[in-house]
Amino acid sequence: MPELPEVETVRRGLAPVMDGRRIVTSDLRRPDLRFPFATDFVERTQGKRIERLGRRAKYLVAELETGDALIMHLGMSGRFTITGAGRPGSFHHDTTPDAKHDHVVFQMEGGETVTYNDPRRFGFMELWPLSQLDVYPRLAGFGPEPLSNGFSHAWLSEALKNKSGPIKSVLLDQRVIAGLGNIYVCEALWRSGISPRRKASTVSGVRAGRLAIAINDVIREAIAAGGSSISDFKAASGELGYFQHTFAVYDREGEPCKNCNAPIRRIVQSGRSSFYCGHCQR
């Protein structure tokens, strides 16, 4: 499932054709994705201007002039593409998605067509009052994001001090840090020399400082690389992200650690694979 860097990459790709632009037409080609569309979805989006296309954690948030927020999640295989208005070459010939999975099509006032394609239909779009976004059920209680003013080593140390679970599982809790997922937690723990098995409450002081820096660095570098294309993810332009080529531990079981050459290990924690170096991470 796309993590923060992948969703931010999509947002940056869509912003030039959606920020400040009016949705001329909204075309729903089925009644639902993971969840049903609002019965008045077309009425509340068609003809409305997007004041700002933002993001919260792994969710895109289009702020409409009416005060509605159009909240969009990519699920497992969701993908936005842009065509028209001088963009006929948006895709490589072998990455154009199957049109039968084009479920939502927005015609934008600049002449572009923004299409949401989702073969597995695990994504969704919901409308919610923008002024009440902090109580939107799928985002309520989320912690600060990496790279935000609210995220620091002091904050992280405080947030972890009473957590009894393993640090890997705690970092995946969106109530602790919003937007982190399995890939980037594995990479940040390796960079900071912290075992995914370590009790979260013991990650304090200098350790918490190393971890906070590693989280910010990994997220920043992944955004610059356009995310990680290890499954269905492609940017709105059709381009693949390339951060996966720099993975130090994720999906590298049995391969040599880039620090010490010891084999990378894999364990399962809370149903997710954790990749780490047993020599470098303590």
PERA-V958866 format. One record per helix or strand of 3 or more residues. SS is the DSSP state (A for helix, B for strand). FROM is the first residue (numbers start at 1). LEN is the number of residues. If there is no record, write none. Layout:
SS_FROM_LEN + SS_FROM_LEN
This chain:
A_4_15 + B_22_7 + A_41_5 + B_49_8 + B_59_6 + B_68_6 + B_79_5 + A_99_3 + B_102_7 + B_113_5 + B_124_6 + A_130_6 + A_153_8 + A_167_5 + A_182_11 + A_200_3 + A_205_20 + A_243_4 + B_263_7 + B_272_6
